[in-house]
Amino acid sequence: MAVYKKTYRPYDGETTSTASRLLVIPRYALEELHRSKFLTTFFICTFIYPLICALIIYVQHNASALKLLNAESAQRLISINVTFFQALLGWQSMLALFLAAFIGPGLVSPDLANNALSLYLARPFSRVEYVAGKMSVLVILMSLMTWVPGLLLFALQGYLESWQWMVDNQRLAWGMLFGAWVWILILALLALALSAWVKWKPAAGGLMFGVFFVAAGFGATINAVQRTKWGHLLQISNLVGQVWVWLFEGNNPTTSGAIFFRITQGEELPLWCCCAALAALAGICLYMLARKIRGAEVVR
Amino acid sequence: MDPVIELDGLEVRLAGRVILKNLKAALTGRSIGLLGPNGAGKSTLMNTLLGFYQPSAGTARVLGRDIRTHAREVRGLIGYMPENDAYIAKMTGVHLVRMMAELSGLPPEHALERAHEAFFYVGLGEVRYRALGTYSLGMKQAAKLAQAIAHGPKLLFLDEPTNGLDPPARLRMIQLIQEIRDRGDLHLILSSHLLRDVEECCDQVLILKDGNVAAFCNLEEERRANRRFLELETRGANNGSFVEAMEKMGCETAVGAQGRLKLILPDGLELRRLYEVAAAQSVQIRRLNRKRDSLEDIFLKAMEAADGRI
């Protein structure tokens, strides 16, 4: 029927599956984000570091290229090991924080600002699906920035080195995958929770950085004044860094984490404390979301 | 006829207060009005049927599906036009309606087509590519209606649809609602504190007061009954014979002072016969009024009842 025929008619056509409806929110959100030239440029720029890493791996395994560059000794200077992959993950994860701070506040707050949530939730679509849909936007983009290039580089190194290298260093791959997921989930939950509670986007973005940097500063002050190490519990990057070190190297670490996620030697917290603190943070974020993501607000 | 909505001892508590108290009713009409003063529980009832609030006791069934156990299925049948502003300011109208239709389960290409149709239908065809934040109040109301009907629901919830509209916009909104109702493809529930809106659009009315069912009436039957109830003012010597003749024809009569009569006509008796009998008895009918027990009367009676029930 032509659209200019102004009549109402019921719909009796086919309907999509429940699972495919989950993809509606990320599809629309990614479409919207793609319109921003700044974000698109930023996102593309985040692949510069992995590309440099790929180049390093390639050159490392190409004797003629090293000879051509007159840098045969570079093979000894840069080794493809746990530090190399931790640095990659650390750098990419820091960029993911910036991305989450730019994108996160715009995900939930526009829906809350003008009560659009009731429109979403009056459909066969639950609050959990709504949060999962919004979260998936950040998860997809941050995955493409962190563990996906990480694993591709691991595969490239394994291909150029040997199958045995891959088997011997498989912990690096698992470390990158799970380490990135820990960071991604924390960032995504935090970004959504702040977006749900702070309706003004710039304020929500600023608060996102505040949670990391101001809280870290506060933690450092506690450490200095009280001569303790428990102030690190307020430093999310430190907590994640410790989990990463364990994921990459187990109980006998030889490194102290990567850029932004570095742990001060001798001030390590017990691993279970770090995991519990991160779980508590995730729980608080989920509680904040549960309070705000409702079809109708209860006026007390 | 199967009830559209069945309230089975429904009770809802919010923030420690009982908002809906043991509601029991079976609503079967094509278009049902929810009436009541502010704070009576109309919006709470709608929100509960949509699954936004959990019942603290009892339950309700929407088109036969229990809202406690089949909430998702229930929402799949409903189109909801909320009372307050509900839009995403930066999104274009057609974009929002398309997304909402997709969330309701329409494939993208169908959702796009239906979104355009819905926008033309509510009279916003020309502005469908404008950001919703730039719409006027009337346009936002129409856009809310468009998103509520785009996916072709079986039941339409309209919460104060004429809120804040100027008279022409209100008229247009009422016409749209009547048109949707008269197509007969869906049931609609209209919540309003404006009696005129409900009277013009609904055939059944549930009146709420302080969370109780204060009255439930079938407007269609009420209107039909009103048509049989007459008040007459007569002049002439044979008034008594006229009353007798009317009673013989099956009318119920009550004689008042100064030639005033009240009559209830039996089914099948045409008004024309009244004039014929009056002429035969040399009685003049100076005034004839139909009883106008309007929705307003019903509503006021319900509000006056001490316990909120009539």
Interface residues (C-beta under 8 A of the other chain):
Chain A: M1 V3 Y4 K5 K6 T7 Y8 R9 P10 Y11 D12 G13 E14 T15 T16 R21 V24 I25 Y28 P110 D111 A113 N114 N115 A116 S118 L119 Y120 L121 A122 R123 P124 F125 S126 R294 G295 A296 V298 V299 R300
Chain B: L14 A15 S43 N47 L50 G51 F52 Y53 R72 E73 R75 G76 I78 Y80 P82 N84 D85 A86 Y87 I88 A89 K90 H95 L96 M99 M100 E102 L103 S104 G105 L106 P107 H110 E113 R114 H116 E117 F120 Y121 G123 G125 G133 Q147 I149 H151 G152 F157 E179 I180 R183 D185 L186
